[in-house]
Amino acid sequence: MKRQKNRSMKIQVKLFAVARDRAGANAVDVELSSPATIGELRTALAQQYPRLADIISHVRFALNDDYATDATSVDSHAEIAIIPPVSGG
């Protein structure tokens, strides 16, 4: 059964490390059709914030303090954060 998208929602996404530096902010607001998934949020972030586009496929998302997959559903009340990849040596 295909989900019907019928309304718009605004989601705030918290940013850390390189994502925060690229966006120049600690958080950004993203407009999405509802219902939506993390995968759709990932696509919308790249479109609405082009400075994040080249890193967005490499980041993980946290939804309400748990890691989320691209198939995870999101709503406007969720706490969402981008977790950039960590490198070290």
C-alpha positions, -999 to 999 in steps of 0.1 A, spaced: 0 0 0 14 34 -10 14 62 15 -5 93 5 14 125 10 -10 153 17 4 179 40 36 198 45 57 197 77 87 215 90 114 195 107 143 209 127 176 190 122 205 196 146 239 198 131 273 189 144 310 191 133 314 195 95 277 197 89 274 226 113 304 243 97 290 239 62 255 252 71 268 280 94 242 271 120 236 246 149 203 236 133 183 239 101 146 237 92 136 214 64 102 214 46 89 179 38 56 163 27 40 142 55 45 113 61 82 112 54 112 90 60 148 97 69 157 90 33 133 117 21 148 140 47 183 133 34 172 142 -1 154 173 10 185 185 30 207 182 0 182 201 -21 174 228 4 209 232 18 233 227 -12 264 232 11 255 199 28 249 180 -5 284 165 -8 284 151 27 248 141 32 252 106 18 280 99 43 262 110 75 241 91 99 209 103 114 198 101 150 160 102 157 151 107 194 185 96 206 186 64 185 203 58 151 179 58 122 179 42 88 167 58 56 134 38 60 127 52 95 95 73 96 98 109 109 72 134 121 74 171 130 78 164 167 109 142 163 143 153 175 166 147 146 204 151 144 230 146 117 259 126 130 289 132 106 314 104 100 342 103 126 378 98 114 409 94 135 442 78 137 
